[in-house]
Amino acid sequence: MSNTNVVTRFMVYQLYRSIMKKSADIKHTDIDYFRLRVRQEFDLVAKGREYTPETRLRMYQKGKDFLKDLGGVI
């Protein structure tokens, strides 16, 4: 596996911050609830078992896709 496929803690933190920042623009949902659910999801992964690099990469890519799609919900 090359270094371009490694998901670091910093990358995950940046993704989390980006989602939280983007959530400030959401108009048609309860922002507090949305942020709570995002925080819970990230906490579940952080407190969960060790994931393989492939699984971490797939989860990170899904998060990036979610962030991109979040722009259409605003």
PDB file of N, H, CA, C and O in Angstrom:
ATOM      1  N   MET A   1       0.853  -1.169   0.000  1.00  0.00           N
ATOM      2  CA  MET A   1       0.000   0.000   0.000  1.00  0.00           C
ATOM      3  C   MET A   1       0.902   1.237   0.000  1.00  0.00           C
ATOM      4  O   MET A   1       1.855   1.304   0.777  1.00  0.00           O
ATOM      5  N   SER A   2       0.620   2.193  -0.842  1.00  0.00           N
ATOM      6  H   SER A   2      -0.154   2.139  -1.473  1.00  0.00           H
ATOM      7  CA  SER A   2       1.428   3.403  -0.921  1.00  0.00           C
ATOM      8  C   SER A   2       1.000   4.395   0.151  1.00  0.00           C
ATOM      9  O   SER A   2      -0.074   4.268   0.740  1.00  0.00           O
ATOM     10  N   ASN A   3       1.856   5.386   0.396  1.00  0.00           N
ATOM     11  H   ASN A   3       2.728   5.489  -0.082  1.00  0.00           H
ATOM     12  CA  ASN A   3       1.557   6.404   1.406  1.00  0.00           C
ATOM     13  C   ASN A   3       0.339   7.239   1.055  1.00  0.00           C
ATOM     14  O   ASN A   3      -0.275   7.823   1.949  1.00  0.00           O
ATOM     15  N   THR A   4      -0.032   7.316  -0.219  1.00  0.00           N
ATOM     16  H   THR A   4       0.467   6.842  -0.945  1.00  0.00           H
ATOM     17  CA  THR A   4      -1.206   8.098  -0.609  1.00  0.00           C
ATOM     18  C   THR A   4      -2.499   7.449  -0.134  1.00  0.00           C
ATOM     19  O   THR A   4      -3.552   8.086  -0.126  1.00  0.00           O
ATOM     20  N   ASN A   5      -2.420   6.177   0.263  1.00  0.00           N
ATOM     21  H   ASN A   5      -1.564   5.659   0.257  1.00  0.00           H
ATOM     22  CA  ASN A   5      -3.601   5.468   0.740  1.00  0.00           C
ATOM     23  C   ASN A   5      -3.653   5.381   2.264  1.00  0.00           C
ATOM     24  O   ASN A   5      -4.470   4.641   2.812  1.00  0.00           O
ATOM     25  N   VAL A   6      -2.797   6.123   2.946  1.00  0.00           N
ATOM     26  H   VAL A   6      -2.133   6.724   2.500  1.00  0.00           H
ATOM     27  CA  VAL A   6      -2.767   6.104   4.403  1.00  0.00           C
ATOM     28  C   VAL A   6      -3.615   7.259   4.932  1.00  0.00           C
ATOM     29  O   VAL A   6      -3.431   8.412   4.543  1.00  0.00           O
ATOM     30  N   VAL A   7      -4.538   6.928   5.820  1.00  0.00           N
ATOM     31  H   VAL A   7      -4.687   5.991   6.136  1.00  0.00           H
ATOM     32  CA  VAL A   7      -5.395   7.937   6.430  1.00  0.00           C
ATOM     33  C   VAL A   7      -4.833   8.234   7.821  1.00  0.00           C
ATOM     34  O   VAL A   7      -4.793   7.358   8.685  1.00  0.00           O
ATOM     35  N   THR A   8      -4.406   9.461   8.022  1.00  0.00           N
ATOM     36  H   THR A   8      -4.439  10.173   7.321  1.00  0.00           H
ATOM     37  CA  THR A   8      -3.827   9.848   9.305  1.00  0.00           C
ATOM     38  C   THR A   8      -4.898  10.421  10.231  1.00  0.00           C
ATOM     39  O   THR A   8      -5.991  10.776   9.788  1.00  0.00           O
ATOM     40  N   ARG A   9      -4.579  10.505  11.492  1.00  0.00           N
ATOM     41  H   ARG A   9      -3.692  10.218  11.851  1.00  0.00           H
ATOM     42  CA  ARG A   9      -5.493  11.108  12.461  1.00  0.00           C
ATOM     43  C   ARG A   9      -5.769  12.565  12.105  1.00  0.00           C
ATOM     44  O   ARG A   9      -6.884  13.058  12.274  1.00  0.00           O
ATOM     45  N   PHE A  10      -4.746  13.239  11.613  1.00  0.00           N
ATOM     46  H   PHE A  10      -3.840  12.839  11.476  1.00  0.00           H
ATOM     47  CA  PHE A  10      -4.902  14.639  11.228  1.00  0.00           C
ATOM     48  C   PHE A  10      -5.903  14.774  10.074  1.00  0.00           C
ATOM     49  O   PHE A  10      -6.713  15.701  10.063  1.00  0.00           O
ATOM     50  N   MET A  11      -5.850  13.865   9.115  1.00  0.00           N
ATOM     51  H   MET A  11      -5.192  13.112   9.124  1.00  0.00           H
ATOM     52  CA  MET A  11      -6.795  13.899   7.987  1.00  0.00           C
ATOM     53  C   MET A  11      -8.226  13.712   8.493  1.00  0.00           C
ATOM     54  O   MET A  11      -9.149  14.388   8.037  1.00  0.00           O
ATOM     55  N   VAL A  12      -8.399  12.794   9.435  1.00  0.00           N
ATOM     56  H   VAL A  12      -7.649  12.245   9.806  1.00  0.00           H
ATOM     57  CA  VAL A  12      -9.728  12.545   9.997  1.00  0.00           C
ATOM     58  C   VAL A  12     -10.199  13.775  10.767  1.00  0.00           C
ATOM     59  O   VAL A  12     -11.364  14.162  10.672  1.00  0.00           O
ATOM     60  N   TYR A  13      -9.297  14.388  11.527  1.00  0.00           N
ATOM     61  H   TYR A  13      -8.351  14.073  11.604  1.00  0.00           H
ATOM     62  CA  TYR A  13      -9.641  15.598  12.264  1.00  0.00           C
ATOM     63  C   TYR A  13     -10.059  16.720  11.309  1.00  0.00           C
ATOM     64  O   TYR A  13     -11.033  17.426  11.571  1.00  0.00           O
ATOM     65  N   GLN A  14      -9.333  16.884  10.217  1.00  0.00           N
ATOM     66  H   GLN A  14      -8.542  16.310  10.005  1.00  0.00           H
ATOM     67  CA  GLN A  14      -9.686  17.906   9.228  1.00  0.00           C
ATOM     68  C   GLN A  14     -11.061  17.628   8.628  1.00  0.00           C
ATOM     69  O   GLN A  14     -11.853  18.550   8.432  1.00  0.00           O
ATOM     70  N   LEU A  15     -11.341  16.369   8.340  1.00  0.00           N
ATOM     71  H   LEU A  15     -10.698  15.620   8.500  1.00  0.00           H
ATOM     72  CA  LEU A  15     -12.644  16.000   7.788  1.00  0.00           C
ATOM     73  C   LEU A  15     -13.751  16.341   8.799  1.00  0.00           C
ATOM     74  O   LEU A  15     -14.773  16.920   8.432  1.00  0.00           O
ATOM     75  N   TYR A  16     -13.543  15.984  10.046  1.00  0.00           N
ATOM     76  H   TYR A  16     -12.713  15.514  10.344  1.00  0.00           H
ATOM     77  CA  TYR A  16     -14.515  16.278  11.100  1.00  0.00           C
ATOM     78  C   TYR A  16     -14.762  17.786  11.187  1.00  0.00           C
ATOM     79  O   TYR A  16     -15.910  18.229  11.218  1.00  0.00           O
ATOM     80  N   ARG A  17     -13.698  18.561  11.225  1.00  0.00           N
ATOM     81  H   ARG A  17     -12.766  18.201  11.199  1.00  0.00           H
ATOM     82  CA  ARG A  17     -13.829  20.021  11.306  1.00  0.00           C
ATOM     83  C   ARG A  17     -14.544  20.587  10.086  1.00  0.00           C
ATOM     84  O   ARG A  17     -15.358  21.502  10.215  1.00  0.00           O
ATOM     85  N   SER A  18     -14.250  20.057   8.914  1.00  0.00           N
ATOM     86  H   SER A  18     -13.590  19.314   8.809  1.00  0.00           H
ATOM     87  CA  SER A  18     -14.896  20.542   7.687  1.00  0.00           C
ATOM     88  C   SER A  18     -16.394  20.271   7.712  1.00  0.00           C
ATOM     89  O   SER A  18     -17.192  21.125   7.327  1.00  0.00           O
ATOM     90  N   ILE A  19     -16.771  19.078   8.166  1.00  0.00           N
ATOM     91  H   ILE A  19     -16.123  18.385   8.479  1.00  0.00           H
ATOM     92  CA  ILE A  19     -18.199  18.740   8.247  1.00  0.00           C
ATOM     93  C   ILE A  19     -18.895  19.650   9.255  1.00  0.00           C
ATOM     94  O   ILE A  19     -19.989  20.148   8.989  1.00  0.00           O
ATOM     95  N   MET A  20     -18.272  19.869  10.401  1.00  0.00           N
ATOM     96  H   MET A  20     -17.383  19.465  10.617  1.00  0.00           H
ATOM     97  CA  MET A  20     -18.872  20.739  11.418  1.00  0.00           C
ATOM     98  C   MET A  20     -18.982  22.180  10.908  1.00  0.00           C
ATOM     99  O   MET A  20     -19.990  22.847  11.144  1.00  0.00           O
ATOM    100  N   LYS A  21     -17.978  22.644  10.230  1.00  0.00           N
ATOM    101  H   LYS A  21     -17.160  22.102  10.038  1.00  0.00           H
ATOM    102  CA  LYS A  21     -18.016  24.005   9.694  1.00  0.00           C
ATOM    103  C   LYS A  21     -19.116  24.139   8.646  1.00  0.00           C
ATOM    104  O   LYS A  21     -19.855  25.124   8.643  1.00  0.00           O
ATOM    105  N   LYS A  22     -19.225  23.161   7.766  1.00  0.00           N
ATOM    106  H   LYS A  22     -18.625  22.362   7.769  1.00  0.00           H
ATOM    107  CA  LYS A  22     -20.231  23.189   6.708  1.00  0.00           C
ATOM    108  C   LYS A  22     -21.637  23.096   7.293  1.00  0.00           C
ATOM    109  O   LYS A  22     -22.590  23.597   6.696  1.00  0.00           O
ATOM    110  N   SER A  23     -21.774  22.458   8.460  1.00  0.00           N
ATOM    111  H   SER A  23     -21.000  22.051   8.945  1.00  0.00           H
ATOM    112  CA  SER A  23     -23.099  22.288   9.056  1.00  0.00           C
ATOM    113  C   SER A  23     -23.712  23.619   9.486  1.00  0.00           C
ATOM    114  O   SER A  23     -24.928  23.706   9.661  1.00  0.00           O
ATOM    115  N   ALA A  24     -22.909  24.633   9.655  1.00  0.00           N
ATOM    116  H   ALA A  24     -21.921  24.562   9.512  1.00  0.00           H
ATOM    117  CA  ALA A  24     -23.436  25.949  10.045  1.00  0.00           C
ATOM    118  C   ALA A  24     -24.338  26.520   8.954  1.00  0.00           C
ATOM    119  O   ALA A  24     -25.171  27.380   9.237  1.00  0.00           O
ATOM    120  N   ASP A  25     -24.190  26.064   7.727  1.00  0.00           N
ATOM    121  H   ASP A  25     -23.513  25.365   7.497  1.00  0.00           H
ATOM    122  CA  ASP A  25     -24.971  26.571   6.601  1.00  0.00           C
ATOM    123  C   ASP A  25     -26.254  25.782   6.340  1.00  0.00           C
ATOM    124  O   ASP A  25     -27.038  26.152   5.466  1.00  0.00           O
ATOM    125  N   ILE A  26     -26.474  24.710   7.081  1.00  0.00           N
ATOM    126  H   ILE A  26     -25.838  24.410   7.792  1.00  0.00           H
ATOM    127  CA  ILE A  26     -27.660  23.879   6.857  1.00  0.00           C
ATOM    128  C   ILE A  26     -28.907  24.648   7.279  1.00  0.00           C
ATOM    129  O   ILE A  26     -28.947  25.253   8.350  1.00  0.00           O
ATOM    130  N   LYS A  27     -29.902  24.614   6.437  1.00  0.00           N
ATOM    131  H   LYS A  27     -29.869  24.123   5.566  1.00  0.00           H
ATOM    132  CA  LYS A  27     -31.129  25.367   6.703  1.00  0.00           C
ATOM    133  C   LYS A  27     -32.326  24.499   7.093  1.00  0.00           C
ATOM    134  O   LYS A  27     -33.177  24.945   7.863  1.00  0.00           O
ATOM    135  N   HIS A  28     -32.409  23.274   6.581  1.00  0.00           N
ATOM    136  H   HIS A  28     -31.718  22.912   5.956  1.00  0.00           H
ATOM    137  CA  HIS A  28     -33.632  22.493   6.713  1.00  0.00           C
ATOM    138  C   HIS A  28     -33.492  21.303   7.654  1.00  0.00           C
ATOM    139  O   HIS A  28     -34.103  20.257   7.435  1.00  0.00           O
ATOM    140  N   THR A  29     -32.700  21.460   8.683  1.00  0.00           N
ATOM    141  H   THR A  29     -32.204  22.310   8.861  1.00  0.00           H
ATOM    142  CA  THR A  29     -32.591  20.415   9.695  1.00  0.00           C
ATOM    143  C   THR A  29     -32.144  21.051  11.004  1.00  0.00           C
ATOM    144  O   THR A  29     -31.674  22.189  11.023  1.00  0.00           O
ATOM    145  N   ASP A  30     -32.290  20.325  12.076  1.00  0.00           N
ATOM    146  H   ASP A  30     -32.672  19.401  12.061  1.00  0.00           H
ATOM    147  CA  ASP A  30     -31.854  20.792  13.388  1.00  0.00           C
ATOM    148  C   ASP A  30     -30.325  20.681  13.444  1.00  0.00           C
ATOM    149  O   ASP A  30     -29.781  19.577  13.464  1.00  0.00           O
ATOM    150  N   ILE A  31     -29.651  21.806  13.468  1.00  0.00           N
ATOM    151  H   ILE A  31     -30.093  22.703  13.451  1.00  0.00           H
ATOM    152  CA  ILE A  31     -28.186  21.834  13.415  1.00  0.00           C
ATOM    153  C   ILE A  31     -27.583  21.141  14.627  1.00  0.00           C
ATOM    154  O   ILE A  31     -26.600  20.413  14.497  1.00  0.00           O
ATOM    155  N   ASP A  32     -28.158  21.359  15.800  1.00  0.00           N
ATOM    156  H   ASP A  32     -28.957  21.951  15.906  1.00  0.00           H
ATOM    157  CA  ASP A  32     -27.626  20.724  17.012  1.00  0.00           C
ATOM    158  C   ASP A  32     -27.707  19.205  16.920  1.00  0.00           C
ATOM    159  O   ASP A  32     -26.765  18.503  17.287  1.00  0.00           O
ATOM    160  N   TYR A  33     -28.831  18.705  16.429  1.00  0.00           N
ATOM    161  H   TYR A  33     -29.596  19.275  16.130  1.00  0.00           H
ATOM    162  CA  TYR A  33     -28.991  17.261  16.265  1.00  0.00           C
ATOM    163  C   TYR A  33     -28.007  16.732  15.229  1.00  0.00           C
ATOM    164  O   TYR A  33     -27.376  15.697  15.444  1.00  0.00           O
ATOM    165  N   PHE A  34     -27.872  17.428  14.116  1.00  0.00           N
ATOM    166  H   PHE A  34     -28.385  18.269  13.941  1.00  0.00           H
ATOM    167  CA  PHE A  34     -26.946  17.009  13.065  1.00  0.00           C
ATOM    168  C   PHE A  34     -25.523  16.911  13.617  1.00  0.00           C
ATOM    169  O   PHE A  34     -24.825  15.923  13.392  1.00  0.00           O
ATOM    170  N   ARG A  35     -25.105  17.948  14.341  1.00  0.00           N
ATOM    171  H   ARG A  35     -25.672  18.751  14.524  1.00  0.00           H
ATOM    172  CA  ARG A  35     -23.743  17.946  14.898  1.00  0.00           C
ATOM    173  C   ARG A  35     -23.561  16.843  15.937  1.00  0.00           C
ATOM    174  O   ARG A  35     -22.502  16.221  16.012  1.00  0.00           O
ATOM    175  N   LEU A  36     -24.591  16.609  16.728  1.00  0.00           N
ATOM    176  H   LEU A  36     -25.451  17.115  16.667  1.00  0.00           H
ATOM    177  CA  LEU A  36     -24.530  15.529  17.713  1.00  0.00           C
ATOM    178  C   LEU A  36     -24.314  14.189  17.019  1.00  0.00           C
ATOM    179  O   LEU A  36     -23.469  13.399  17.439  1.00  0.00           O
ATOM    180  N   ARG A  37     -25.072  13.932  15.964  1.00  0.00           N
ATOM    181  H   ARG A  37     -25.759  14.573  15.622  1.00  0.00           H
ATOM    182  CA  ARG A  37     -24.951  12.661  15.241  1.00  0.00           C
ATOM    183  C   ARG A  37     -23.574  12.517  14.584  1.00  0.00           C
ATOM    184  O   ARG A  37     -22.991  11.432  14.593  1.00  0.00           O
ATOM    185  N   VAL A  38     -23.057  13.606  14.017  1.00  0.00           N
ATOM    186  H   VAL A  38     -23.530  14.487  14.010  1.00  0.00           H
ATOM    187  CA  VAL A  38     -21.720  13.552  13.418  1.00  0.00           C
ATOM    188  C   VAL A  38     -20.699  13.248  14.506  1.00  0.00           C
ATOM    189  O   VAL A  38     -19.839  12.384  14.330  1.00  0.00           O
ATOM    190  N   ARG A  39     -20.788  13.949  15.625  1.00  0.00           N
ATOM    191  H   ARG A  39     -21.487  14.650  15.769  1.00  0.00           H
ATOM    192  CA  ARG A  39     -19.851  13.735  16.732  1.00  0.00           C
ATOM    193  C   ARG A  39     -19.933  12.294  17.235  1.00  0.00           C
ATOM    194  O   ARG A  39     -18.905  11.666  17.492  1.00  0.00           O
ATOM    195  N   GLN A  40     -21.152  11.767  17.377  1.00  0.00           N
ATOM    196  H   GLN A  40     -21.987  12.277  17.168  1.00  0.00           H
ATOM    197  CA  GLN A  40     -21.325  10.389  17.838  1.00  0.00           C
ATOM    198  C   GLN A  40     -20.693   9.403  16.854  1.00  0.00           C
ATOM    199  O   GLN A  40     -20.061   8.430  17.267  1.00  0.00           O
ATOM    200  N   GLU A  41     -20.860   9.649  15.580  1.00  0.00           N
ATOM    201  H   GLU A  41     -21.373  10.439  15.244  1.00  0.00           H
ATOM    202  CA  GLU A  41     -20.306   8.748  14.574  1.00  0.00           C
ATOM    203  C   GLU A  41     -18.777   8.745  14.633  1.00  0.00           C
ATOM    204  O   GLU A  41     -18.155   7.684  14.583  1.00  0.00           O
ATOM    205  N   PHE A  42     -18.178   9.918  14.739  1.00  0.00           N
ATOM    206  H   PHE A  42     -18.683  10.780  14.780  1.00  0.00           H
ATOM    207  CA  PHE A  42     -16.729   9.989  14.839  1.00  0.00           C
ATOM    208  C   PHE A  42     -16.241   9.363  16.141  1.00  0.00           C
ATOM    209  O   PHE A  42     -15.194   8.716  16.157  1.00  0.00           O
ATOM    210  N   ASP A  43     -16.988   9.545  17.238  1.00  0.00           N
ATOM    211  H   ASP A  43     -17.839  10.070  17.225  1.00  0.00           H
ATOM    212  CA  ASP A  43     -16.614   8.948  18.518  1.00  0.00           C
ATOM    213  C   ASP A  43     -16.683   7.428  18.456  1.00  0.00           C
ATOM    214  O   ASP A  43     -15.813   6.749  19.000  1.00  0.00           O
ATOM    215  N   LEU A  44     -17.699   6.892  17.807  1.00  0.00           N
ATOM    216  H   LEU A  44     -18.406   7.444  17.366  1.00  0.00           H
ATOM    217  CA  LEU A  44     -17.821   5.445  17.674  1.00  0.00           C
ATOM    218  C   LEU A  44     -16.602   4.853  16.994  1.00  0.00           C
ATOM    219  O   LEU A  44     -16.081   3.820  17.415  1.00  0.00           O
ATOM    220  N   VAL A  45     -16.159   5.506  15.953  1.00  0.00           N
ATOM    221  H   VAL A  45     -16.582   6.345  15.611  1.00  0.00           H
ATOM    222  CA  VAL A  45     -14.998   5.010  15.219  1.00  0.00           C
ATOM    223  C   VAL A  45     -13.736   5.171  16.061  1.00  0.00           C
ATOM    224  O   VAL A  45     -12.891   4.277  16.093  1.00  0.00           O
ATOM    225  N   ALA A  46     -13.607   6.303  16.740  1.00  0.00           N
ATOM    226  H   ALA A  46     -14.294   7.029  16.714  1.00  0.00           H
ATOM    227  CA  ALA A  46     -12.412   6.563  17.538  1.00  0.00           C
ATOM    228  C   ALA A  46     -12.292   5.580  18.705  1.00  0.00           C
ATOM    229  O   ALA A  46     -11.187   5.168  19.057  1.00  0.00           O
ATOM    230  N   LYS A  47     -13.418   5.206  19.302  1.00  0.00           N
ATOM    231  H   LYS A  47     -14.316   5.541  19.016  1.00  0.00           H
ATOM    232  CA  LYS A  47     -13.405   4.317  20.459  1.00  0.00           C
ATOM    233  C   LYS A  47     -13.542   2.851  20.068  1.00  0.00           C
ATOM    234  O   LYS A  47     -13.467   1.965  20.920  1.00  0.00           O
ATOM    235  N   GLY A  48     -13.738   2.608  18.815  1.00  0.00           N
ATOM    236  H   GLY A  48     -13.799   3.327  18.124  1.00  0.00           H
ATOM    237  CA  GLY A  48     -13.956   1.246  18.341  1.00  0.00           C
ATOM    238  C   GLY A  48     -12.678   0.453  18.207  1.00  0.00           C
ATOM    239  O   GLY A  48     -11.619   0.844  18.696  1.00  0.00           O
ATOM    240  N   ARG A  49     -12.801  -0.633  17.555  1.00  0.00           N
ATOM    241  H   ARG A  49     -13.662  -0.951  17.157  1.00  0.00           H
ATOM    242  CA  ARG A  49     -11.653  -1.513  17.362  1.00  0.00           C
ATOM    243  C   ARG A  49     -10.688  -0.928  16.345  1.00  0.00           C
ATOM    244  O   ARG A  49     -10.984   0.076  15.697  1.00  0.00           O
ATOM    245  N   GLU A  50      -9.565  -1.548  16.216  1.00  0.00           N
ATOM    246  H   GLU A  50      -9.325  -2.363  16.742  1.00  0.00           H
ATOM    247  CA  GLU A  50      -8.598  -1.135  15.205  1.00  0.00           C
ATOM    248  C   GLU A  50      -9.122  -1.544  13.831  1.00  0.00           C
ATOM    249  O   GLU A  50      -9.603  -2.662  13.646  1.00  0.00           O
ATOM    250  N   TYR A  51      -9.025  -0.653  12.897  1.00  0.00           N
ATOM    251  H   TYR A  51      -8.633   0.255  13.047  1.00  0.00           H
ATOM    252  CA  TYR A  51      -9.477  -0.917  11.536  1.00  0.00           C
ATOM    253  C   TYR A  51      -8.271  -1.123  10.633  1.00  0.00           C
ATOM    254  O   TYR A  51      -7.205  -0.548  10.855  1.00  0.00           O
ATOM    255  N   THR A  52      -8.454  -1.941   9.625  1.00  0.00           N
ATOM    256  H   THR A  52      -9.320  -2.408   9.445  1.00  0.00           H
ATOM    257  CA  THR A  52      -7.382  -2.143   8.652  1.00  0.00           C
ATOM    258  C   THR A  52      -7.193  -0.850   7.874  1.00  0.00           C
ATOM    259  O   THR A  52      -8.123  -0.047   7.793  1.00  0.00           O
ATOM    260  N   PRO A  53      -6.025  -0.630   7.305  1.00  0.00           N
ATOM    261  CA  PRO A  53      -5.808   0.573   6.496  1.00  0.00           C
ATOM    262  C   PRO A  53      -6.804   0.701   5.348  1.00  0.00           C
ATOM    263  O   PRO A  53      -7.213   1.809   5.001  1.00  0.00           O
ATOM    264  N   GLU A  54      -7.191  -0.415   4.767  1.00  0.00           N
ATOM    265  H   GLU A  54      -6.859  -1.315   5.049  1.00  0.00           H
ATOM    266  CA  GLU A  54      -8.158  -0.381   3.671  1.00  0.00           C
ATOM    267  C   GLU A  54      -9.524   0.091   4.166  1.00  0.00           C
ATOM    268  O   GLU A  54     -10.191   0.882   3.500  1.00  0.00           O
ATOM    269  N   THR A  55      -9.936  -0.395   5.333  1.00  0.00           N
ATOM    270  H   THR A  55      -9.395  -1.038   5.874  1.00  0.00           H
ATOM    271  CA  THR A  55     -11.215   0.006   5.911  1.00  0.00           C
ATOM    272  C   THR A  55     -11.195   1.479   6.284  1.00  0.00           C
ATOM    273  O   THR A  55     -12.157   2.202   6.027  1.00  0.00           O
ATOM    274  N   ARG A  56     -10.090   1.928   6.896  1.00  0.00           N
ATOM    275  H   ARG A  56      -9.308   1.341   7.105  1.00  0.00           H
ATOM    276  CA  ARG A  56      -9.965   3.345   7.257  1.00  0.00           C
ATOM    277  C   ARG A  56     -10.037   4.224   6.022  1.00  0.00           C
ATOM    278  O   ARG A  56     -10.672   5.278   6.045  1.00  0.00           O
ATOM    279  N   LEU A  57      -9.393   3.800   4.947  1.00  0.00           N
ATOM    280  H   LEU A  57      -8.877   2.943   4.929  1.00  0.00           H
ATOM    281  CA  LEU A  57      -9.417   4.564   3.699  1.00  0.00           C
ATOM    282  C   LEU A  57     -10.840   4.626   3.144  1.00  0.00           C
ATOM    283  O   LEU A  57     -11.298   5.688   2.722  1.00  0.00           O
ATOM    284  N   ARG A  58     -11.529   3.499   3.144  1.00  0.00           N
ATOM    285  H   ARG A  58     -11.157   2.637   3.486  1.00  0.00           H
ATOM    286  CA  ARG A  58     -12.908   3.463   2.635  1.00  0.00           C
ATOM    287  C   ARG A  58     -13.825   4.361   3.472  1.00  0.00           C
ATOM    288  O   ARG A  58     -14.658   5.082   2.923  1.00  0.00           O
ATOM    289  N   MET A  59     -13.673   4.316   4.786  1.00  0.00           N
ATOM    290  H   MET A  59     -12.996   3.730   5.231  1.00  0.00           H
ATOM    291  CA  MET A  59     -14.489   5.150   5.670  1.00  0.00           C
ATOM    292  C   MET A  59     -14.180   6.630   5.445  1.00  0.00           C
ATOM    293  O   MET A  59     -15.085   7.463   5.431  1.00  0.00           O
ATOM    294  N   TYR A  60     -12.907   6.949   5.269  1.00  0.00           N
ATOM    295  H   TYR A  60     -12.171   6.272   5.280  1.00  0.00           H
ATOM    296  CA  TYR A  60     -12.502   8.335   5.024  1.00  0.00           C
ATOM    297  C   TYR A  60     -13.076   8.834   3.700  1.00  0.00           C
ATOM    298  O   TYR A  60     -13.575   9.956   3.615  1.00  0.00           O
ATOM    299  N   GLN A  61     -13.002   7.996   2.674  1.00  0.00           N
ATOM    300  H   GLN A  61     -12.597   7.084   2.743  1.00  0.00           H
ATOM    301  CA  GLN A  61     -13.545   8.388   1.365  1.00  0.00           C
ATOM    302  C   GLN A  61     -15.058   8.593   1.439  1.00  0.00           C
ATOM    303  O   GLN A  61     -15.592   9.502   0.803  1.00  0.00           O
ATOM    304  N   LYS A  62     -15.747   7.755   2.208  1.00  0.00           N
ATOM    305  H   LYS A  62     -15.313   7.016   2.724  1.00  0.00           H
ATOM    306  CA  LYS A  62     -17.192   7.936   2.391  1.00  0.00           C
ATOM    307  C   LYS A  62     -17.483   9.255   3.105  1.00  0.00           C
ATOM    308  O   LYS A  62     -18.453   9.941   2.781  1.00  0.00           O
ATOM    309  N   GLY A  63     -16.654   9.599   4.062  1.00  0.00           N
ATOM    310  H   GLY A  63     -15.866   9.042   4.325  1.00  0.00           H
ATOM    311  CA  GLY A  63     -16.811  10.870   4.762  1.00  0.00           C
ATOM    312  C   GLY A  63     -16.583  12.054   3.836  1.00  0.00           C
ATOM    313  O   GLY A  63     -17.305  13.049   3.904  1.00  0.00           O
ATOM    314  N   LYS A  64     -15.576  11.949   2.968  1.00  0.00           N
ATOM    315  H   LYS A  64     -14.989  11.142   2.913  1.00  0.00           H
ATOM    316  CA  LYS A  64     -15.313  13.024   2.000  1.00  0.00           C
ATOM    317  C   LYS A  64     -16.481  13.153   1.024  1.00  0.00           C
ATOM    318  O   LYS A  64     -16.878  14.265   0.674  1.00  0.00           O
ATOM    319  N   ASP A  65     -17.029  12.028   0.585  1.00  0.00           N
ATOM    320  H   ASP A  65     -16.707  11.125   0.869  1.00  0.00           H
ATOM    321  CA  ASP A  65     -18.189  12.057  -0.306  1.00  0.00           C
ATOM    322  C   ASP A  65     -19.390  12.702   0.399  1.00  0.00           C
ATOM    323  O   ASP A  65     -20.125  13.485  -0.203  1.00  0.00           O
ATOM    324  N   PHE A  66     -19.575  12.367   1.670  1.00  0.00           N
ATOM    325  H   PHE A  66     -18.977  11.732   2.159  1.00  0.00           H
ATOM    326  CA  PHE A  66     -20.659  12.956   2.452  1.00  0.00           C
ATOM    327  C   PHE A  66     -20.493  14.473   2.514  1.00  0.00           C
ATOM    328  O   PHE A  66     -21.458  15.218   2.343  1.00  0.00           O
ATOM    329  N   LEU A  67     -19.267  14.922   2.760  1.00  0.00           N
ATOM    330  H   LEU A  67     -18.483  14.317   2.899  1.00  0.00           H
ATOM    331  CA  LEU A  67     -19.001  16.364   2.834  1.00  0.00           C
ATOM    332  C   LEU A  67     -19.310  17.036   1.511  1.00  0.00           C
ATOM    333  O   LEU A  67     -19.890  18.122   1.478  1.00  0.00           O
ATOM    334  N   LYS A  68     -18.925  16.394   0.429  1.00  0.00           N
ATOM    335  H   LYS A  68     -18.454  15.512   0.456  1.00  0.00           H
ATOM    336  CA  LYS A  68     -19.203  16.946  -0.898  1.00  0.00           C
ATOM    337  C   LYS A  68     -20.711  17.002  -1.146  1.00  0.00           C
ATOM    338  O   LYS A  68     -21.217  17.999  -1.660  1.00  0.00           O
ATOM    339  N   ASP A  69     -21.425  15.948  -0.788  1.00  0.00           N
ATOM    340  H   ASP A  69     -21.014  15.137  -0.371  1.00  0.00           H
ATOM    341  CA  ASP A  69     -22.876  15.900  -0.966  1.00  0.00           C
ATOM    342  C   ASP A  69     -23.599  16.861  -0.035  1.00  0.00           C
ATOM    343  O   ASP A  69     -24.699  17.322  -0.340  1.00  0.00           O
ATOM    344  N   LEU A  70     -22.983  17.161   1.091  1.00  0.00           N
ATOM    345  H   LEU A  70     -22.089  16.787   1.339  1.00  0.00           H
ATOM    346  CA  LEU A  70     -23.582  18.072   2.055  1.00  0.00           C
ATOM    347  C   LEU A  70     -23.783  19.455   1.446  1.00  0.00           C
ATOM    348  O   LEU A  70     -24.695  20.182   1.841  1.00  0.00           O
ATOM    349  N   GLY A  71     -22.955  19.814   0.508  1.00  0.00           N
ATOM    350  H   GLY A  71     -22.214  19.224   0.187  1.00  0.00           H
ATOM    351  CA  GLY A  71     -23.089  21.090  -0.171  1.00  0.00           C
ATOM    352  C   GLY A  71     -24.409  21.213  -0.916  1.00  0.00           C
ATOM    353  O   GLY A  71     -24.918  22.320  -1.089  1.00  0.00           O
ATOM    354  N   GLY A  72     -24.970  20.094  -1.360  1.00  0.00           N
ATOM    355  H   GLY A  72     -24.556  19.194  -1.220  1.00  0.00           H
ATOM    356  CA  GLY A  72     -26.234  20.112  -2.077  1.00  0.00           C
ATOM    357  C   GLY A  72     -27.435  20.197  -1.155  1.00  0.00           C
ATOM    358  O   GLY A  72     -28.540  20.504  -1.602  1.00  0.00           O
ATOM    359  N   VAL A  73     -27.235  19.931   0.117  1.00  0.00           N
ATOM    360  H   VAL A  73     -26.337  19.681   0.481  1.00  0.00           H
ATOM    361  CA  VAL A  73     -28.335  19.933   1.079  1.00  0.00           C
ATOM    362  C   VAL A  73     -28.575  21.335   1.627  1.00  0.00           C
ATOM    363  O   VAL A  73     -29.669  21.644   2.100  1.00  0.00           O
ATOM    364  N   ILE A  74     -27.584  22.151   1.564  1.00  0.00           N
ATOM    365  H   ILE A  74     -26.696  21.899   1.180  1.00  0.00           H
ATOM    366  CA  ILE A  74     -27.652  23.485   2.175  1.00  0.00           C
ATOM    367  C   ILE A  74     -28.708  24.345   1.526  1.00  0.00           C
ATOM    368  O   ILE A  74     -28.896  25.496   1.920  1.00  0.00           O
TER     369      ILE A  74
END
